[in-house]
Amino acid sequence: MTGHGFIVGAARSGSGKTSVAIGLMRAFRRRGVQVRGAKSGPDYIDPGFHAAATGQPGVNLDTWAMSPALLASLARQAAEQAELTIVESAMGLFDGIRAEPGRSGAAADLARLFGLPVLLVLDVSGQSQTAAAIAKGFAAFDPDVRIAGVVLNQVASERHDRLAREAIEEIGIPVVGSIRRNPDMALPERHLGLVQASEHGAIDAFIERLADTMEQSIDLDAVRQLAGPLEPAGGDETPILDPPAQRIALAQDAAFSFVYPHVIAHWRAAGAEIVPFSPLADEGPDESCGVCWLPGGYPELHAGRLAACENFRHAMRRFAQTRPVHGECGGFMMLGETLEDADGECHTMLGLLGHSTSFAKRKMNLGYRQARLRVDCAIGKAGDTIRGHEFHYARLIDPGSDEPLADIADGAGNAIGPSGARRGHVTGTFFHAIAKG
């Protein structure tokens, strides 16, 4: 199969690119096209929507956290499994961090690396011909990033459409679609971004409505024609996180769900078996497993219910006596002594680590992270550097007295200090691991 692809980009978050990308994925799937979704940057929610829209697993392509070889491997897999790969940009098309060339985390890096054209979504509310100046700026900003077409979003009327469209096409950029203002296209959000696809009521019907809108508003034939070949050369999967055991107990429900698709896929390809369990259903990890993984999620929204799950609590404590347990972000919060919810009510957590966290006294923490591990644990060996990110509003209100798990630096390599905690077989951190450094 010869795969093709393009990037759905925009000037900023909130421009409508997620709705456009998801709608296009389903619209092409309706036409019988084998389509896959990909997300630039460290996003663990949008790939779930991509999977729901396409019927195939989503994937992250993160130029900062992943080596060029790993990126090529993941992109090649997508191209081999689909006729069309639609890559959704995080934030603005050129938004990333200052880093070595091609490793900023911006979707524009992927455009350069793989030669993928960009379908630019422009929110034209409050403007008309000025949209052409914005489009021209995108086209001229980097000669190695090709703006192949524009979709106008939030169009108010036929006149509004005509003024913006004619101005953009006069500078030589085709406008392939025009989407009228429609509040029904908005995806529900919460403090870490979109509500997860698994929690969205009637998700398939919602995606069908998005596809209806794209079919009515966008020239799908023109979009298909602007897609470029996706033919990554080389690639090596070794920089992905190694499976921490042959059988991995993975917490998986509305409270714990933030796991990167490429990590799970790699573990399975390496022969590991994933054994899910639900803390919210008062289930514990399967005793046949060699490690227990509590991923990120929303324990702060379910703290009272989790605190009442006695079977889960006892099973976790029993498991941790003899085998590794690791928690990321929300999982790290669950491993601590207490969690204070948004209303200021304090709930007892597992107590396998000594810290306490609060969502009432919240502060956003966001950014790439490099973690140098101090000890062997589920995400690597002592001395390994793991690349990933933090994104959370909860904060430590009592750090506890456990030994730190890792020394953390930001994306530019500036030291932040010790982070996470370890006690016996138990480790945890607010840091989400993506790949080996």
MIKE-580725 format. One record per residue (C-alpha): residue in three letters; z, y, x. Coordinates in steps of 0.001 Angstrom, whole numbers, plus 500000, padded with zeros to 6 digits. Each point is the difference from the previous one (the first is absolute). Example, Ala and Ser with C-alpha at 12.3 -4.5 7.8 and 13.67 -1.06 7.14 Angstrom:
BEGIN
- ala|507800|495500|512300;
- ser|499340|503440|501370;
// end
This chain:
BEGIN
- met|500000|500000|500000;
- thr|499050|503436|501300;
- gly|502795|502338|499033;
- his|499697|503696|499295;
- gly|502624|502628|499395;
- phe|500955|503620|499620;
- ile|503117|502155|500053;
- val|501321|501890|496983;
- gly|501474|503176|501521;
- ala|501331|503329|498820;
- ala|501468|503263|501209;
- arg|503557|499037|499081;
- ser|502201|497639|498063;
- gly|499797|500501|496261;
- ser|496228|500584|499946;
- gly|499327|496857|497960;
- lys|498692|497740|502748;
- thr|502254|497068|499022;
- ser|498768|500035|496407;
- val|496394|500362|501170;
- ala|500343|497205|502556;
- ile|501657|497573|497575;
- gly|497541|500837|497237;
- leu|497027|499487|502309;
- met|501379|496670|501200;
- arg|500210|498677|496460;
- ala|496682|501570|498960;
- phe|498163|498231|502830;
- arg|501844|496773|499277;
- arg|498711|500231|496409;
- arg|496483|500093|501438;
- gly|500619|496728|501793;
- val|500515|501584|503421;
- gln|502545|498293|502236;
- val|502230|502939|500890;
- arg|503174|500449|502053;
- gly|502325|502942|500310;
- ala|501563|501341|503181;
- lys|502495|502791|500615;
- ser|500194|502168|503092;
- gly|503466|500575|501361;
- pro|503408|498493|499204;
- asp|499876|499555|496243;
- tyr|501474|496893|498397;
- ile|499425|500975|496338;
- asp|496297|500852|499664;
- pro|498811|496603|501358;
- gly|501650|498440|496937;
- phe|497829|502166|497732;
- his|496953|499107|502082;
- ala|500764|496300|499559;
- ala|500431|500456|496255;
- ala|496659|501825|499789;
- thr|497965|497613|502153;
- gly|501678|496610|499629;
- gln|500210|499792|503796;
- pro|502937|500851|502297;
- gly|500203|503582|501207;
- val|500330|500863|503669;
- asn|501305|502878|502105;
- leu|497914|501450|502824;
- asp|502327|502200|502057;
- thr|498487|501436|503170;
- trp|503372|501072|501435;
- ala|502064|496901|499281;
- met|497247|497448|500627;
- ser|498086|499429|503210;
- pro|496213|500442|499882;
- ala|499661|496225|500371;
- leu|502232|499336|497010;
- leu|498180|502627|497931;
- ala|496668|498393|500834;
- ser|501324|496571|499055;
- leu|501343|501149|496620;
- ala|496876|502035|499198;
- arg|497741|497089|500970;
- gln|501944|497677|497697;
- ala|499512|502481|497141;
- ala|496267|500233|500754;
- glu|499659|496218|500087;
- gln|501779|499565|496673;
- ala|498346|502794|498031;
- glu|496668|501702|499535;
- leu|501680|503391|499679;
- thr|503242|501272|501544;
- ile|501377|503240|498562;
- val|502492|501665|502331;
- glu|502393|502461|498388;
- ser|501204|502778|502283;
- ala|503659|500893|500229;
- met|500742|503724|499480;
- gly|497107|502161|501230;
- leu|497056|498413|501800;
- phe|500941|501478|503401;
- asp|503787|499866|499607;
- gly|501783|498055|502705;
- ile|502180|500603|503036;
- arg|499161|501285|503463;
- ala|499203|496875|501964;
- glu|497453|498516|502350;
- pro|496411|500277|498716;
- gly|499300|497745|497058;
- arg|503657|499097|499406;
- ser|501310|502838|497849;
- gly|500441|497916|496841;
- ala|497470|502152|498119;
- ala|497250|498431|497902;
- ala|497532|502049|502050;
- asp|500786|497673|502921;
- leu|498624|497099|497956;
- ala|496867|501975|499163;
- arg|499340|500514|503717;
- leu|501022|496502|501097;
- phe|497919|498080|497456;
- gly|497352|502604|499174;
- leu|501073|500048|496359;
- pro|498680|502825|497784;
- val|502428|502056|497921;
- leu|499907|500582|496250;
- leu|501897|503274|499675;
- val|502059|500575|496838;
- leu|500441|503725|499383;
- asp|502495|501284|497453;
- val|498122|503077|498761;
- ser|502619|501258|497570;
- gly|500313|503769|500410;
- gln|496729|500335|501954;
- ser|496274|499485|499703;
- gln|497555|501076|502773;
- thr|502869|500096|502487;
- ala|499919|496205|499871;
- ala|496805|500236|502064;
- ala|501848|501813|502781;
- ile|502584|497223|500053;
- ala|497314|497322|500052;
- lys|498152|501796|502791;
- gly|503211|500211|502003;
- phe|500478|496246|499667;
- ala|496396|499353|501012;
- ala|500197|502238|503070;
- phe|503538|499244|501163;
- asp|499147|496811|501902;
- pro|496374|498987|500658;
- asp|501086|496346|500295;
- val|501357|499966|496438;
- arg|497158|499993|497466;
- ile|500586|501402|496525;
- ala|497438|498004|498026;
- gly|500769|501221|496503;
- val|502423|501939|497814;
- val|501766|499193|496746;
- leu|501237|503021|498072;
- asn|503369|499440|498326;
- gln|501885|502017|497373;
- val|496805|501570|498667;
- ala|500628|502214|496962;
- ser|496539|500400|498448;
- glu|496261|499583|500440;
- arg|499796|503509|501452;
- his|502817|499265|502439;
- asp|498207|496836|501067;
- arg|496662|501808|500463;
- leu|501453|502822|502114;
- ala|501835|497683|502393;
- arg|497261|497358|500135;
- glu|497133|502418|500720;
- ala|501946|501778|502741;
- ile|500836|496714|501748;
- glu|496517|498547|499706;
- glu|498495|503207|501404;
- ile|501762|499256|503306;
- gly|498446|496543|500095;
- ile|502840|497779|498752;
- pro|499261|497924|496892;
- val|502424|500111|497080;
- val|500115|496465|498588;
- gly|502520|500526|497231;
- ser|501967|502418|497881;
- ile|503279|499022|498313;
- arg|501371|502086|497158;
- arg|503663|500916|499765;
- asn|501807|496984|498594;
- pro|503792|499600|500120;
- asp|499624|496324|499069;
- met|498641|499331|503508;
- ala|503347|500845|501635;
- leu|501899|497104|501535;
- pro|503794|499934|499414;
- glu|502062|501088|503008;
- arg|503539|499843|501321;
- his|501766|501173|503166;
- leu|498121|497733|502452;
- gly|496600|500553|498399;
- leu|498251|498072|497257;
- val|501831|497559|497784;
- gln|498972|496582|501321;
- ala|497100|498206|498359;
- ser|502287|497041|499185;
- glu|502271|502327|497980;
- his|497250|501884|498186;
- gly|499812|498970|496363;
- ala|496533|498844|498950;
- ile|498643|500576|503513;
- asp|496684|498281|499332;
- ala|499292|502087|496918;
- phe|500808|503148|501976;
- ile|497610|499019|502801;
- glu|497335|499199|497414;
- arg|500328|503549|498638;
- leu|499631|501396|503521;
- ala|496872|497913|500463;
- asp|498635|501281|496683;
- thr|500504|503561|501248;
- met|498271|499290|503314;
- glu|497037|498367|498278;
- gln|499614|502994|497697;
- ser|500554|502634|502689;
- ile|498594|498662|503280;
- asp|496550|498736|500996;
- leu|501033|496535|501183;
- asp|496538|499236|501369;
- ala|500166|503106|502188;
- val|503474|499056|501210;
- arg|498857|496491|500868;
- gln|497068|501395|501935;
- leu|502157|502327|502084;
- ala|502165|497106|501232;
- gly|499435|499142|503635;
- pro|500104|496628|501797;
- leu|503472|498789|500965;
- glu|499452|497925|503130;
- pro|503078|500275|502263;
- ala|499550|498492|503444;
- gly|502672|497980|501765;
- gly|503493|499704|498625;
- asp|503144|498061|500773;
- glu|502811|499274|497573;
- thr|502717|499485|502631;
- pro|501581|503473|499602;
- ile|501184|499105|496463;
- leu|503650|499022|499560;
- asp|500555|496324|500732;
- pro|501425|497878|497163;
- pro|503787|499888|500514;
- ala|500270|496397|498759;
- gln|497954|497119|498597;
- arg|501447|500651|496529;
- ile|500866|503596|499089;
- ala|502186|500876|497015;
- leu|498600|503307|498714;
- ala|501791|502130|497417;
- gln|497357|501007|497473;
- asp|500614|501881|496761;
- ala|500174|503570|498669;
- ala|502784|500853|502463;
- phe|498397|498472|503114;
- ser|496224|500022|500345;
- phe|498806|502120|502930;
- val|498241|497492|502223;
- tyr|496729|500765|501750;
- pro|497205|497641|498877;
- his|498725|499471|503558;
- val|503436|498791|501139;
- ile|500292|497395|497237;
- ala|496390|498906|500513;
- his|500591|499562|503730;
- trp|503186|497999|499481;
- arg|498192|497657|497638;
- ala|497009|499683|502341;
- ala|502432|499063|502784;
- gly|501310|497144|497866;
- ala|503153|501580|498569;
- glu|500985|499437|496380;
- ile|501263|502926|497926;
- val|502731|498995|497534;
- pro|500675|502896|497588;
- phe|503263|500561|498162;
- ser|501303|502730|497706;
- pro|503341|501686|500685;
- leu|499736|501745|496620;
- ala|499844|496566|498351;
- asp|503161|499068|501953;
- glu|498090|497603|502240;
- gly|500805|499298|503643;
- pro|497733|498987|502889;
- asp|498822|496413|500064;
- glu|502258|497951|502284;
- ser|496970|498332|501607;
- cys|498862|503318|501508;
- gly|500583|501043|503597;
- val|500228|503748|499390;
- cys|500633|502375|497100;
- trp|498108|503291|499700;
- leu|501109|502823|497699;
- pro|497109|502484|499894;
- gly|500071|503603|498879;
- gly|499861|501007|496378;
- tyr|502226|501727|497485;
- pro|503524|498530|500140;
- glu|501305|503507|499217;
- leu|498459|499677|496518;
- his|501625|496599|499390;
- ala|503270|500324|501936;
- gly|502323|499173|497115;
- arg|498051|496909|499026;
- leu|499775|498808|503609;
- ala|503735|500501|500504;
- ala|500645|497650|497069;
- cys|497853|497154|501410;
- glu|502734|497710|501311;
- asn|497805|496980|500700;
- phe|497644|502153|502074;
- arg|502954|501464|501915;
- his|501577|496618|500815;
- ala|496661|498398|500898;
- met|499144|502851|502395;
- arg|503371|499797|501725;
- arg|499699|496248|500353;
- phe|496450|500268|501382;
- ala|500999|502694|502522;
- gln|502668|497790|501544;
- thr|497362|497838|501691;
- arg|496583|501674|499751;
- pro|498405|503413|500560;
- val|499952|502541|497183;
- his|498003|503231|500393;
- gly|499813|503017|497711;
- glu|497513|502889|500063;
- cys|500819|503333|498353;
- gly|501050|498927|496485;
- gly|500926|496609|501431;
- phe|502100|501766|502653;
- met|501786|501922|497238;
- met|500715|496702|498214;
- leu|501534|498491|503148;
- gly|502571|502788|500296;
- glu|503458|500399|498474;
- thr|499169|502384|497150;
- leu|497123|501921|498429;
- glu|500560|503238|498087;
- asp|497438|500469|497231;
- ala|498421|503237|498761;
- asp|502922|500596|497607;
- gly|502558|499743|502800;
- glu|501288|496579|498930;
- cys|500858|497722|502925;
- his|498919|496326|499820;
- thr|501075|497107|502198;
- met|497148|498529|502038;
- leu|499921|496840|502141;
- gly|502323|501224|502760;
- leu|498121|498052|502676;
- leu|499752|503252|501973;
- gly|502563|502789|500108;
- his|498083|503116|498951;
- ser|499897|501759|496633;
- thr|497085|501945|498510;
- ser|499553|502646|497314;
- phe|497127|500915|497740;
- ala|502044|502768|498388;
- lys|500170|501960|503255;
- arg|496355|499459|500739;
- lys|497706|501415|502636;
- met|496396|499025|500666;
- asn|499337|498174|503268;
- leu|496311|499499|500704;
- gly|498013|499232|503120;
- tyr|498605|497486|502433;
- arg|502505|498146|502171;
- gln|499945|497996|503220;
- ala|502887|497562|500242;
- arg|501012|498354|503256;
- leu|502069|496985|499007;
- arg|503336|499421|501713;
- val|500291|496354|498928;
- asp|497908|497141|498655;
- cys|499634|500278|496235;
- ala|497623|499274|497126;
- ile|497524|502731|500998;
- gly|499762|499199|503722;
- lys|501637|499236|503323;
- ala|502367|502127|502039;
- gly|497967|502619|501865;
- asp|497066|499891|497572;
- thr|498670|503303|498667;
- ile|499165|499868|496317;
- arg|497995|502697|498247;
- gly|500699|500978|496419;
- his|501387|502812|497908;
- glu|502885|501318|497930;
- phe|499753|501345|496471;
- his|503226|500262|498032;
- tyr|502237|502473|498223;
- ala|503243|498074|500356;
- arg|502189|500767|502984;
- leu|502953|498549|501851;
- ile|503358|501386|498873;
- asp|501926|497555|502191;
- pro|498185|498547|503029;
- gly|502485|497149|500417;
- ser|500887|498525|503369;
- asp|497260|497418|500534;
- glu|497854|500017|503132;
- pro|496609|501737|499603;
- leu|496895|497856|499658;
- ala|497476|502209|501802;
- asp|499327|503251|501779;
- ile|497684|502101|497881;
- ala|497396|502612|500940;
- asp|497660|501978|497764;
- gly|496229|499613|499938;
- ala|499595|502275|503013;
- gly|502547|498045|502019;
- asn|502857|502485|499690;
- ala|503313|498149|500050;
- ile|501969|500027|496744;
- gly|502812|497727|501128;
- pro|501596|496668|499074;
- ser|499153|498717|496548;
- gly|500782|497138|497668;
- ala|502797|497490|500318;
- arg|500698|496422|501043;
- arg|502905|497678|499452;
- gly|499820|496276|500687;
- his|496774|498705|498488;
- val|499491|503129|497875;
- thr|497765|502948|500925;
- gly|498668|502980|498107;
- thr|498434|503431|500314;
- phe|498425|502766|497916;
- phe|496885|499426|502141;
- his|497026|498099|498447;
- ala|498237|497842|502596;
- ile|496185|499989|499937;
- ala|498803|498501|503312;
- lys|500889|499445|503618;
- gly|499658|503089|502176;
// end
